[in-house]
Amino acid sequence: MKALVFGEKLEQAAGLTSYIAAKLKPAETYTAVVGEPAEQDVQALGRAGADKIVSLPGSILVEGPAQTAAVLSEAVKEFGADLLAVYASKTGIEAAARAARRLNAAYASEAITLELVDGGVQVSRLVLGGGFLSTVMLKTRPCVVSLKTLEEGGVYSKNPSVVKYSPNVEAPKLELVEMVKPEASRVELEKADVIVAVGRGFKKKEDLAMAEELARLLGGEVGCSRPISGDLKWLSEERHIGLSGKRVRPKLYIALGISGQVQHLVGMRDSRTVIAVNTDANAPMSTESDYFFVADIYKILPPAIQRLREKLGR
């Protein structure tokens, strides 16, 4: 088997190359990168397991996922790859899907594992909001997979050659009608050790001040479920935790007035310790929490905040 691996950034390409080389042990691993790699980058990719490095024109990212897909599809044909593995960034997921269509190939999106089984590529991926694990067998050659893993495999001592590849291929053009920049924010929920998350249990926007004060006392950040940011617009999308928002893994996650639908649980289930407060004893969050309080947030938060102020002297 020959594998062609692509990542927009060097660390993505190297991490994915290492994973593919360790899991599939392909006869040859081609790693496609954007632009001409520096010598230290070539060495890094060699240690990751790349046999050859394919240098793609830097313009493909500017021209968008459609052009990236077109170039990758031609590269698969040119180098005879049996597998195209793309790092599952936002651009990568779209480019991989488009490439699969151009190649008429089987495709698995956002896989979390893959292995060779009976001559096919078997992948595992989360489905139904992350609540279930699906196993898919890809039997076409070539096949296409997007993965979001930087898991390192072995360390190799390869000295890959660099091949410049710039096919004369065009993709369907898209017209940019308007660009709306997101609200400027410095929120980095993924790096927070403590997150206080708010849901529909809060009756009005002004009441979120209680959660903000609790987060301040604990040195944390405020996050929210989809209705708070998407429907009510009480908080910015940067604070949305869930399937279509941020995926976090803090040391402490406090869920206030969040029932715990699967779309939200996908974004926080890797938290180390979860404390939840909800008036519904049967809320799904109860099974995901280390400590679950059946209580009214309006009755439990004010005294809790007061006790913390006294304890911390703030």
Summary of the structure (lengths in Angstrom):
residues: 314
radius of gyration: 23.2
end to end distance: 62.4
largest distance: 69.1
contacts: 1064
relative contact order: 0.11
helix: 36%
strand: 27%
